[in-house]
Amino acid sequence: MTGKNAIVVMLKSPEAGAVKTRLTPPIPFEDAAGLYRCFIEDTFMRIAGIGATDVYAAFTPANAEADIKGLIPPDVRLMRQDGDDLGARLSNVFERLFDSGHPRVVVIGSDSPDIPAAYVEDAFAELCGAGQRIVIGPARDGGYYLVGMNGFTPAPFTGVPWSTASVLEATLDLARSHSIAVTLLRRWHDIDEPDDLMQLIDNPNAPASARYMRDRGLIRLLKRS
C-alpha cells in the first residue's frame, strides 16, 4: 500500500503507422513515430520535478512492455492498459491505483509534450477537498489533456463519444449527473494535427521534440504543405 499521489502517462508503443497518424501526410510515418518517442521523453521530463508522487506509464499494446521500458525513466512503474475503449482503459487505471492505496490519481496523455508541470500540481491541489472530486484539463480540440480523481468511480468514462469534439462536454455532463464536483484547469493543447506542430518549433519546454523536428527537416515539410 502507498500513501503517495500517482501520476499516470497514457502512451502507446511508438510503431510507424500506429501512432500520430493524423500528422501523416505531410510527416512520413517513420518520422511521426520518431517524433512520438520524443513526445514521451519530453512528457516525463516535464513531470520529473513533481514531488511526493509515484509515476506510472500505462502502455498499449500488451506485448510492448520491453519496448516501453527502454523509453521511460528507470523509476517509472509500468502498467498495461486494459479495456475495449479509452473510457474502459481510463477506468481500469484509476481503479487499480486507488486499490493500491493512492489517495489522488492524475492521468495525462502523451500528446502534450510541453505540458506545464504547474498544471499537474494544480490538479493535485484541487483534489484535496472533501467529497468525490474530479479535475479536468480541457484541450483545445474539445477533449482533455488531463483528468484526475480523489476516489474511484467509472461514471465520467461510461458512454463518452471518444475521438469527437464532444468528449469534454459529455464527461462534464456525466460527472455532474452523478453529483461529482468538477474543477476545470487552464486550457492547453494536444499535438494531433500538422498545424499543431508549429507550437513545438524551438520550444524549450519540449526540447527532444523540437530537436527532432529540426534535425529531420520536418519544419520544411510543414511549411510546404
C-alpha positions, 0 to 999 in steps of 0.5 A: 500500500502507498500513501503517495499521489500517482501520476499516470502517462497514457502512451502507446508503443511508438510503431510507424503507422500506429501512432500520430497518424493524423500528422501523416501526410505531410510527416512520413510515418517513420518520422511521426513515430520518431517524433512520438518517442520524443513526445514521451521523453519530453512528457516525463521530463516535464513531470520529473520535478513533481514531488511526493508522487509515484509515476506510472506509464500505462502502455498499449499494446500488451506485448510492448512492455520491453519496448516501453521500458527502454523509453521511460525513466528507470523509476517509472512503474509500468502498467498495461492498459486494459479495456475495449475503449479509452473510457474502459482503459481510463477506468481500469487505471484509476481503479487499480491505483486507488486499490493500491492505496493512492489517495489522488490519481492524475492521468495525462496523455502523451500528446502534450509534450510541453505540458506545464508541470504547474498544471499537474500540481494544480490538479493535485491541489484541487483534489484535496477537498472533501467529497468525490472530486474530479479535475479536468484539463480541457484541450483545445480540440474539445477533449482533455489533456488531463483528468484526475480523481480523489476516489474511484468511480467509472461514471465520467468514462461510461458512454463518452463519444471518444475521438469527437469534439464532444468528449469534454462536454459529455464527461462534464455532463456525466460527472455532474449527473452523478453529483461529482464536483468538477474543477476545470484547469487552464486550457492547453493543447494536444499535438494531433494535427500538422498545424499543431506542430508549429507550437513545438518549433524551438520550444524549450519546454519540449526540447527532444521534440523540437530537436527532432523536428529540426534535425529531420527537416520536418519544419520544411515539410510543414511549411510546404504543405 
